[in-house]
Amino acid sequence: MHGGVRFHSWGQFWQHVADEIRSRPKWVAEQTGIEQIAYLTSLSEPEPVPSFAELRKLYDDKATASKAEKAKVLRAWDTFVASSGIADVLAINPRSAVGFADKYIEVGFGPKQQFHTFNGIKRVLSFAISKARAVDELTKRLGYLKLMKTAGSPNGNPNPQPIKRDDFHELLKHAKDARDKAMVLLCLNGAFSLGEVIHLKWNEVKADHIVTNRRKTGKEIRACVLWNESLEALKAIKRQGAYIFSSRVGKRISAATAQRRFNALADLAEVPHVTGTHMRDGAQTAATQANVTERLINILSGHANPGVSDAYVARNPGMVKAATDAVYQFYFGDTSGTLPSTAG
């Protein structure tokens, strides 16, 4: 019995409580000391939170970004959905956000790639908020995503970590697959990152050199003179499409696939600390140490190079031979020198 009312079951009791809240919420709030109960009748039904797929479609359909920029953001979003291990937006919390960032960094992507991926993920939520979709809930989740931080500076690499000569040769020795061997050689030969090397096409290989554009912008032209070892490795690859590094069905392999292959090779060679970035750093540092001009190193690396026209580089790719020779000398020649900073 309660307040003169007799209840024969807990069901009757809770039904009575519900009726009291509906009929006189302020009185119930006063009796219980729970102020929020007084406002229940003025609350509207919460807006459903969009699914991962709905958020993706909204950005894809409505965002006014360029085609290339939109594709970059959607790749970041797809990576998050596939790799975060969570089922929906409501599962985004501080632990899942930081956990995804930690796993992404652990894979070996550099600070710039981390920065672009983390920003792309946040942009999908920000765009949905700008379209007034589940604003309160998405704003909370966006706050959690802001906990994702890059490991290192995304604005350049002030502390390069060139691969050690011995570590490089361990990779080569254990690269039994022709594609793996070519990937390792080209990353060092042309100062390519893993994300850049997988975009190389067969028609960009001209005799003993490569002329292409830096994938990040698609603007800066770059060139490298191929070593004999690189040429032999390329000859050993069976052509299955336009791209040098293709799947069995002729499509370019993904960055994630390239990273898995490289990690497996590094583990087999017992140099798990080595990443693709270390080889790019090795090429640039070896050329710098050999007093190669900054102008030629920029052409090799695909950096902006005012005063050098694309047409001139395309007609004279051999101009970077001094740079590729310097890298070859350090990693293949008879030398007892050391690079100023080494990975490992």
N, C-alpha and C positions, 0 to 999 in steps of 0.2 A: 504494500500500500504506500502511496506517495501523495501528500497533500489532499487526503481524502479520496483519492482515486485508487482502486484496487486493480492490480495487473496480474493476469494469470500466466503471462509468459514474457520473456525478454522481448519478443517481437512486438507485443502490445505496448511495452514500455517505450521502445524506440520509436514506434509509430506516434505515440503521444508527444515525445520530444520533437519529432519532425513537424507535427501540427502546430506546436507552440512556436517554433522558430518561424514558421510561415505566417502565423497569425499575429504574433507580437514579438518580432525580433529584438526590439529595443529592450523590452522587459527581460527576455532571455539573456541578452548581453549584460544587463545589470546584475542578474542573478548569478551568472557564471563568471563575470569579470573578463569575458572575452569580447572586447570592443568590436572586433571585426564582424561578429554575428549581426550587429545592427545594420550593416551595410549590404548584407547578402541579397536583399530584394532589389537593390539597384545595380547589381552586377550583370553584365551581359555575357553571353556565351563566348568563351575564348575562341579566337580564330585558329583554325587548324594550322599546324606547322607544316610547311611544304616538305615533301620528300626530297631526297638527294636528287632523284631524276627530275623532279619538278623545278628545283632550283637551277639545275643545269639547263633545262629547256628554256626557262625564263631568261637567263643570261644569253643563251645562244640566239633566241628569237628577238630580243628587245635591245640588247646592248648595242651602242653605236660605235664601238671600237673597230679598228681596221680588222680585216680578215686575219692577218698574221697575229695581231695582238689577241684577238678573240680565241684563236686556236691555242695560243700559249696559255691563256687563262684556263681554258677547258681541259688542256692536258694536265695542268696542276690539279684541277678539281677531280679529274678522273683518277689521278694518282692517289689523292687523299681518300677517295671513296673505296678504291681497291685495296689500299694498304693500311688504312687506319685501324681496321679490325672492329669498327663500330657499325651498327645497323641503321641508324637514323640520326637526324639533327639533334634530337633531345639527348643523345648519348655523347654529344660533344661537351666535355667538361675539362677542367684543368689537367687531369691526369691523361686523358686521351689525346689532348692537343700536344702536350709536352712529349708524350710517348711517341706520337707520330714523328715529331721533329727529331727526336733522338734517333729513331730508326732510320730516318732519311739521311741524317748526317753520317750515321754509322756505315751506310752503304758506300759512301765515298764521294758523294757529290760535293763540289766546291762551294764556297760561300756565295758566289754569284747565283749559281743554280738554286741553292737553298733559298736565297732572297726572293728570286722570281717565283719559285714554287709556293712559298709561304704567302707571298703577296697575292698570287693568283687565287689561292683558296679563299683568302679573306675578301677578295673583290667580288666573288660570287655571292657571298652573304651580304656585303655592303650594297650590291646592286639590288638584291631582293628587298632590303630595307628601304632603299630609295623609291621603290615601287609600292611601298606601304603594305608589304606582306609580313604578317605576324611580327610586327615591329618589336614589341617588347621581348619576345622570346628569342628572336634572331639577334637582337642587340646584345643580349646576355651571352649568347654563344659566340658572337664575334669578339666579345671581350676575352673569352677563354682562348680563342685562336691567336690573339695578340701575344699570348705567352710563348708562341713559337719564335725562337731566336736563332739567327745564323751563328755558326761556329767560326768566328773570324770575320774580317771585314769584307763586305760584298763589293767594295770599291777598290778593286785592284788587289794585288798580292804583295804586301810589303815584306813578307818573309818567305821567299821561294824555297821549296824543298826539292832540289834536283835529285833524281834517282842515282844511287851509287852505281858505279861501273860494274861491280860484282853482282849486284842485285839484278841489273839489266841482263847480264849474260845468263843468270839463273833462269830468268823468264824465257829467254830465247831457247835455252837448252831443253826446257820442259814443254815448249810449245810444239806438240806433235801435229796438231791440226793446222793446216795451211792458213786458214783464216786467222787463227790466234797469232801465229807467227807474223803474218802481214800486219795485223793490228798493232802489235808491240813495236815493230820496226817503223811503221808509218807515224805513230805517235811521237817517237823520238826524232825521226828523220825530218818531219815537217812541222814539229811543235804543235801537233794536234791534240786536243783533248779527246776523250772517248766519245763525247757527244758530237764532236766535229768530224772525227774520222769515219763514223758510220754513215755520214752524209756524202762521202766521196763517191763519185760516179766514174765508171770506166772511161767515159768520153773526156774526163778531165785529166787523164793520164796521157801525156803527149811525149812519145819517145822516152827520154830519160828524165822527165820532170812532170810535175803536177801544177796546174794553174786552176785556182778555184776562188771562191769568195768565202769570207768568214761567215759562218752560219748565223751568228748572233744578230748581225745587222743585214747580211746579204749584200753589203755595199763594198767594204774594204776587200780589194783583191789581194790574194796571197799566192806565193809560188814557192816551190822547193825543188831542188835537184835531187833525184832519187839515187840512193846508193845501189851498188850491184846487189847487195843482200836484199834490199827492198824490191828491186826488179825481179829477182828470182822468186821471192815469196809471192809476188803478184801473179807470176806465171803459173804457179802451182795451184792457184785458186780456180775452181770450175765456175765459169760465168753462168749465172742463173737469173740475170735481170740487169737493169740499168745501174744498180748500186754494186759497189765492190763487196760490201758485206750484206749479203742477201740471205733470206731464208730459202728453204727448199722450193717454195712456190714462187720465188723471184721477187719477194717484197723486201724492202730494207728492214734490217733487224732493229728493234727498239733500243732505246738507251738502257732500259732495265735489263734486256737480254745481254747487251754488250757488257754491262757492269757485272752481271752474274758470271759470264764467261771469263772476264778478267779476274774476278775474285777467285774463281775456281783455279785458274792458272797460277795466281799468286800463292794460293794455299799449297798447290802441288809443288811449286818451286821453293816452298818454305820461306817466302818473303811476304807474309800477309800484311805487313805494314805498308807495302808499296801500293800506290794508286795511279790512275792514269794521269792525274795532275802532276805527279812527280816527274813523269817523262817530259811533259811539256815544259816544266820548270827546268829540267836538265838541258833541253835543247837551248833554251833562251840563256841560261846561265853559262853554258859552255861557250856559246858564241860571244857573249859579253866578255868573258875572261880572256878570249883569244883576240880581243880588241877589234872585233868586227863592228862596223859602224851601226849606229842605232837605226839608220835608214834601212839597211839590209835586214836587220833583226825584225823591224816592224813589218817588212814585206813577207818575211818567213812566217811571222806569227799572225798576220792579218790585222795589225793595228793601223790606226789612221796614220797616213804618211803625207802630209801636205807637200805639194810641189812635185809629186811623182804621179803621173797619170796612169790610169788603169791600162790604157792602150799600150803604153811604153812597157809596163811590166809583162803584159800578155805577149808582146813581141820579143821580149828579152828575159825570159824566166831564168836564164843562166846567170843573171846578175847576182843571184843569191848564193851562188856556189861557194863563196868564201864562208858564208854562214854554215851551210850544211857540211862543208869540209871540216870546219872547226869542231862541230858536234861529233863527226865521225872520228876525228883524230883523238878526241878525248875517250870515246867509248870503244873504239876499235884499234886505235894506233898504239904504238909503243910509247907509253907515257907513265910517269910515276907521279904526275901532278894530281891534285885534289881540287874539287870544286869548293867554293867558299862555304856552302851550306849543303848538307846531304841528308836525304831522307833515311830514316831508320833508327 
